[in-house]
Amino acid sequence: MKETIVSLLEGALDTLKQQGMLPADLAPPIKVDPTRDKAHGDYATNLALMLAKPAGKTPRELAEALIAALPESNAIRQVEIAGPGFVNFFAATDAAAQVVSQVLDSGDAYGRSLTGQGGKVQVEFVSANPTGPLHVGHGRGAAIGDCICRLLEATGFDVTREFYYNDAGAQISNLALSVQARSKGLDPEDESWPADGYRGGYIIDVANAYLAGDTVHADDRHVTAKGDPDDLDAIQAFAVAYLRREQDLDLKAFSVHFDVYFLESSLYQDGKVEAAVERLIEKGHTYEQDGALWLRTTDFGDDKDRVMRKSDGQYTYFLPDVAYHFDKWQRGFSSVVNEQGADHHSTVTRVRAGLQALEAGIPQGWPDYVLHQMVMVTRSGVEVKLSKRAGSYVTLRDLIDEVGRDATRFFLAARRADSQLTFDIDLARSQSNDNPVYYVQYAHARVCSMLRRTESDGLPFDYPLAMANLGLLEEAQEKALMNRLARYPEVVEHAAASREPQQIGQYLLDLAADFHTCYNAVKVMVEDDALRNARLSLGLATRQVLRNGLDLMGVSAPEEM
């Protein structure tokens, strides 16, 4: 319907140009939005307000001219002017109801598009160091990142999911020392415990598995323990593999998978860090000071220059980040999205500056970043800070075990990434309309229940009869529901373009609200076969869109609650 109205307005503009009322070269963007109050129509445009000045008329005068120039259309029942010059459109019932047949005919494909035209996009998310179980912050990144991937795929992009992890460096060394200490019977209270060692109970599990000679199968590696508590290298290799497997299990329980696991160590082994340094020096963007090698990132928008190589010869973490992203560019990803925690905010400018300094044709502002804020977990109004498994933080698995995958994913992805999130365990577990995921899933289950009842009453759904009588869907609640269904493809496209999966979450809540309102106000099981089947078809279309939207959130659509 929205596209129909845009097309009608384009025709009206052409007519007004031919009449000399508007400049011939005028090409304004035509904005058509759903109205908030259905008493003012189904859709509205502010086009008359935008073009009044170039036309030399008042907005109301131009609105009248636009309406007079609109081509004939059976899709529009009424057009009127509101306020200072808004043009409101009332859709004809038959035309508005066609969204029902469109949804049912398209099925799972409704809302999907080929906007991306197969363009390659790489999305990097989670990227947790393999030093412990995934925490709730990683879970938020996993939910948001995976939903972004689903949205991009739904709009026609070829998406690669990538996990980057640090398999070397100080944190990994501390992990190995911690497991070694446990292997030798030490605990965190001993004086000889590593100063920066990890204290969680999971370290005991790693140490016991290492001493037992276990073999670990992670998604990207397979390691058999040597069992020698003095072989620190062997302990490190086993501990990293063990915790990678644990993270894999957490992510699989969360319905998240990756296509590529990229090791930081490979950047050094393959000479990519050194190659990046040499290129930056060659391009003249570096200088020596106090025995360190600096990059003039201030030339590219940073607030100060950055050290690349310290006086002791060690590289700062900033440099491998630049080399890693240069590798992404060389792999052909002209579009890259990094979903990370807000603590990475300071790295955005310097990484982009380093990439510009390479002078490799990389666009400014590449890559894109989606940064999520912290998550606070509460129970009975009190913050939950500790985990039996991790010792010092709440893990993703804790939440999944407490409230289930669906509630965990929905709660973590259905809020703006840049807003702090309070995860209320009690609310997530409740079976009430206050629980957003329950509210949406219940709408889907309610349609399924309605259909089961028709079958048990010997009144099965008659598709041809329903499609022939969609014009009977005349109640205000039915029209509101159909208008909501019609907006779904636009919501998907906008959510994908803006990398904001919470838009899908909000849409699903609005759709569920419209359905529950309609269900409570309009009787479906009427004696009139034509009307009953038309109303059943509206329920079926709603169920389909709920299912499609929940799938984009990685959440199930249960048939019974």
N, C-alpha and C positions, 0 to 999 in steps of 0.2 A: 504494500500500500504506500509506504514511504517513497519507494522508487517511482510509483505511478504519479504521485503528487509532484515530485521533482520534475518528472517528464512533462507534466501539464504546465508547470510554471515556466519551464524552458520554452514551451510553445507560446505561452503568453508573452514572454520577453521578446521573442522573435517578431511577434505581431506588433508590439509597441515600438520596436526598432523600425519596422517597415512604415509605421505611421509617423515616424519622426519624433515620437514622444521621448525616446531614449537614444543616446549616442550609439551608432552602429558598432563601434569597437568595444562597447561595454560588455564585460564578461564576469559578472559578480558570482561569488560562491553562493549556492542556493542551500540554505539551512532549513531543514524541516524537522521538527521535534514533536514527540508525543505530548499532548497536553496533560497537565496535572489534574485538571477538573474536567471531567467528561461532559459537563454541561456546556463547555466551550468547544466541543468537538473532539475529534480523535487526534488530529495533528494540527500544528500551527507553524507559520513562517513569519519572520520579521523582514521579509524582502522589501516590502513597501517602505519601511522605515530606512533601510539601507540606501534605497535608490531615489528617495524623494528629492534630495538636493540636486543630483545630476539631471533629474527630470524637471526641476524647477516647479515642483508642486508640493502640496502638503502630503504627509504620509497617507491620510485618509483618501485624498483625491487619487493618489497613485494606486492605493489598494483597490479602489473602485474600478480603475482602469485595468488593473491586473485581472480582477474577477471577470470583467466584461470580455477580456481577451482570452480567457481560459478555453481550451478546446473542449468539446463535449466528451463526457465520460460516464459510463454506467457505474463506475466504481465510486463516484462521489454523489452523495445524496443531497448535500447542502454545503454552501460556502458563505461565510459571513465575516464582517469586519468587527474587531474587538479593540477596545482601548484606543490608543493613539494611532493605530494603523496595522495591528496584527491581522493576519488573514487566517481564519480557522476553517478546517475541513472536517466535514462529517462523512464518514465512509458509509456507503450503501451496505446493508446487512449482508446481502449475497456476496459482495466483493470482499468484505472483511472476513467472512467465514471461510473463504477459499484457503486461508492459511491452514485450516484443519486438514483439508485434502492434501495440501502441499507437505505438511509434516508427516502424515501417514504414508504418502507415496515415497517420500525421501527416507524415512526411517532413521537409521543411525547416521546417515549422511546429512541430515538436516542441520544447518548451521556451519557445516564444513565448506571450504572454498578452495580455490586455486590461486588465491592472491599472491602467494609466495612464488609461484611458477617454478617450483623445484629448487629454489635458491638454497645454497648450503649455509647452514647456521650451526655454529658450535656453542653449546651451553656448558660452561664449567660450573659445577656446584658441589656442595659438601666439602670436598678437598680437605678432609680432616687428617692431621698427622696420626700415624698408627701407633699412638702411645697410650691408648685407653679406649673404653667404650664411647660411643657417640653420645654427646650430651643433647639437651633439649634445643640449644641453639643450632647444633648441626641438624636436628630434626626439622626446625623451621626452614633452614636452608634447603633441606632435601624436599620438603613439601612444596615450597615456592618454586624451586628450580625444576622439579619434575612437572609441575603444573604449567610452567612457562614452556617446557618442551612439548607438552601435550597440546597447548594452544598453538604453538608455531606449526606443529604437524597438522593440526586441524585446519590451518589456513594455507596449506600447500607448500611448506618449507621442508627441506631435507635436513633433519636435525641429527647432530652427533652429540651424545651425552658424554662428558669427560670428567674424570676424577683425577686431580693432581695431588700427589702427596709427597711429603718430605721423608725420604727414606735414608737420610744422613743428617749430620749436624748434631748440635748439643742435646736436643731433646731426645733423639734416638740413642745417643750415648748414655744419657741418664736412664733411659728405659732399660738398656742392656745391663747397666750397673745395678739397677733395682732388682731385676730378675736374678742376676748373679748373687746378690746379697741374700735373697730369699732361698736360692738353691743351696746356699751354705748355712741355712738355718738362722739367719739374722732376721730381726724385725725392726720397724722404724724407730723403736725406742733404744736400740743399741747405739753406742757411741760411734761405731764404724759404719753406720748406715750412710749411704751417699747423701751429700749435703742437699742436692736438688733431686733426690730420688722420688719415685712415685709410690704412694702409700696405700692405694686402693687394694681391696681384697682380690681383685682380678690378677694382681701381680703374683699372688700365691698360686693361682690356677695355672698361669703361664709357667712358673718355675716347676711345679709338679709335673706338668705335661712334658717339659724339657727333660727332666731327670728320668722320666719313664720312657724316653725315646720315641715319643709319638710322632706321627707324620701329619702335617697340616696341609689341607688342600684349600687354598684361597682362590678367588676368581683369576688372579694374575700370577700365582706362584704356588709351588709345592715344595715343602721343606720337611726333612726328617731330622729330628733332634739327635745330637751326638750324646747328650747326657753328661758331658764333662763340664762341671761347674767352673773350671779354670779357663775354658775356651770362650773368651768374651766375644770374639767374632761370630762363633757358632751360636752363642746365646742371642746375639743381636739379630742374626738372620732368622732364627726361629721365632723370637718374640715379635718381630715385625710381621712375619707371616701369620702367626697366631692371632694377633690383634686385627690384621687385615681380614682374616676369616670372620672374626667376631663382628666387625663392621659390616661385612658382606651379609651376615645373617640378620643383623639389625635392619639393613636396607631392604633385604628381600621381604622381611616381615612388614615393611612399610610400602611394599610394591614399587620399589625404585630400583632401576638397573642402569648400568653404564656400558657404553660401547668401547670406551678407551680408558685405560688406567695409565697415567703419565707419571714417570718417576723423575724426581728432581735430579737424582744421581746420573740419569742418562744425559742430562745437559752438560755435565762435566766429562763423562766418559766419551761422548760423541764430539767433544770440542766446541760445543755451541756457545758456552759462556765465553771462552777465549775468543771465538770468532766475533762475538758481539763487542767485546772490548776493543779488538783490533779495528773493527769498523767504526766505532765511536771515535777512536783516536784519529783514524784516517780522515774522518769528516771534520776534524778540527774542533770538536765540542768538549774536549777534556783538558785538564791541566794538573800539574803536580803541585802539591802544597803540604808541608809538614810531613813529607814522606809518603803521603797518600795520593791516590789517583781520584780526581774529582770530575764530575760531569756538570756542565753548565745548564742545569735544568731550568734556571731562571730565564734562559733565552726562550723557553717554551711554556712560560706561565707558572712555573713553580715559585714558591715564596723564598726559597734559598737553594743554592747549589747542593748537590748530594755526593757523598763519598761512595765510590764504586769499589775501590780496593784499599783496604786499611794499610797502615804502615807496617803491619806484621805480614802482609802479603795475602791475608784472607779477604774474600769478597764479602761485601754486605749483602743482605737478603734481597735488596732492591735489584741488584744486577741479574741474578738468575731469573727474577720475575720478567725483566726486559727480554732476556734471551728466550724464555719460555713463550712469551707472547709473540716474539718475532718468529718463532717456530710455528705458531698457530697461523700467522699470516702466510708463511711459506707453504703451509699445507693447503692453502687455497681458501681459507675461511675469511671472506671479506666481511662477514657479519659474525661477531662474537659477543656473547652475553656472559658476564661473570656474576654469579649470584654468591654473595659473601656476607659475612657479618659486618656490622657497622664499624668494628674496630679496624677494618681495612680502608676506611675512608681516606686516611692520610696517604695511602699508596696509590690512589687513583691518579692524582695529578702527576706524581713522579714517574709512574710507569708510562703514562701517555707521553710525558716529556721525553723519556728515554727512547720511546719508539719513534718520535718525531726526529730526534737527534740521529737516528740511523739513516735518515734520508732514503727510505726504501719505498716511498710512494704510499705510505700508510696514511689514511685520512685523519685529520684532527678529530679528537673525541672518540677515537677507536682504542680499545673496545668499549662496549656498553657495560655499565655496572648496575646491578640491583643489589642494594645493601639492606639487610634486615636488622632490626633492632633486637634487643635482648628479650628473653622470655622469663617471666616470673611464674612459678607454679605455686598454686595455693590449694589448701584443703581446709575446709571449715573456716575459711577466711584468714588462715595463717599460712605464711610462705613456707614451702617445703624446700629445704636446701640440700639434704643429704640423700645418698643412695647406698643401699647395702652392697651393691655391686661395685660402684665406683668410689664410694667413701666420701667424696668431697662435692659431688654435684649430682643433679637428677639426670638420669640417662633417658635416651629415647625409648629404650626397651621398657623402662619403668612406666612411661606413659602408655605405651601400647598394651602392656600387661594390665594396667589399671582401667583404661577406658576403651581399648580396642583401636584397631587401625583406622577405621572410618572417622571416628570422633577426633582422633589425634591429627589426622591429615587435614580435616576440615577446619578445625580450630586454628591450626598453625598457618594455613594458607588463606583463610577467609578474611584476614585483616591486612591493611596496607603494610607492606614490608617495612616502611620507614616509621611505623608507629610501634611503641612498646606494647607488649602483649602480656596480659595476665591470663594464664591458663588455669581455669577453675576446674579442678578434678571433679568436684561434686556436681557442677553443672554439666560437664561432659558425660557423666554417668547417668544423669537423670533422664527419665522417659517423660518429658513434658514439653510443652510448646516453647518454653524458655530456652531449651537446648536447640540451637540452630540446626545441627545436622539431623537430629531426631525429627524436627519439624518438617524438614525437606523430605527426608526418607519416608515419613508417615504419609505425606501427600501421594507419593508413588504407590505405597502399599494400599492406600485408600482406594485408588483407582482399580488396583488388582482385585481388591475385595468386592468392589462394585461389579466387576465383570464376573467374578465367581458367583455372585448372587443371581445375575441374569441367567447364567447357565443353569443354576439349580432351580430357578423358576420356570425353566423351559422357554426362555425368551432370548436366545443367542443373538449376538450382535449381527446386524444385517448391513454390510458395508455399502452395497449399491443403494439401498434405501436411504441410508444416512447421507451419502454424498448428494443424492437428489433433493435432500430437504435441509441443507445447511442454512438456507434462508430463514428457517424457523428459529434460529438462535438469536432472539431479539431482546432478551433480558439484559439489563445494564451490566449485571455481573458476568454474563456470558461474553458480552462485547469487550469488557475490560480484560477478561482472560485471553480472548483471541488477540487483542492488541498486544498483550504481553508476549504471547507466543511469536507474533510477527517480529518482535524486536530482537529475538535471540540471535540471529545471524550477525546483526550489527554489533551486538554486545561481544560476541566471540571475536570478531575482527578487531574491535577497539581494544579489547583486553590483550590480544596477542601483540598488537602494534605498540601498546604502552607497557608491555611486560607486567601486567597487573592482574594476576589470577583472582584477586579478591573481588573483581568486578563480576566474575562468574558466580562466586559465592553469594554476593548481594542479589544478583539476578535470580538465583534459585530461591532465595528467601522471599523475594517479591512474587515470584511465580507461585510458590507454595501458598503464600498468603492469598493471592487472587483465587487460587483453586479452592482453598478451604472456605473462603467467603462465598464463592459460587455454589459449592457443594451444600453449604448450610442454607442458602437462600433459594435455590432452584431445585425442585424435585426432578429426579432423573427417571425413576420407575413409574412413569405415567402409563395410562392405558393406550394412548395414541402411539401406534407403532412408529410413525414417521418422526414424531417429536422425541420419543424415547431414544431412538437410534441416532438421531442428530446429536442429542446430548451425550450419549455414550461415545460418539466419535470425538467430541470435544475432550472428554475425559481421557480417551486413548491418546490423543495428540499431546495433551498435557503430560501424560505418563512418559511419552517418547522424549519430549524435550527435557523433562526432569532427568531421565536416564542419560541423555546425551551430555547434559551439563555436569551431572555427578561424575561421569566418566572423565571429563576434563579435569575434575578435582581429584581423580584417583580414588573415588568413594563409591561403594556399592549401592545398588538400587534394589533393596529387598522387596519381595512380593508380600511378605507378612511381617508384622511388627509385634 
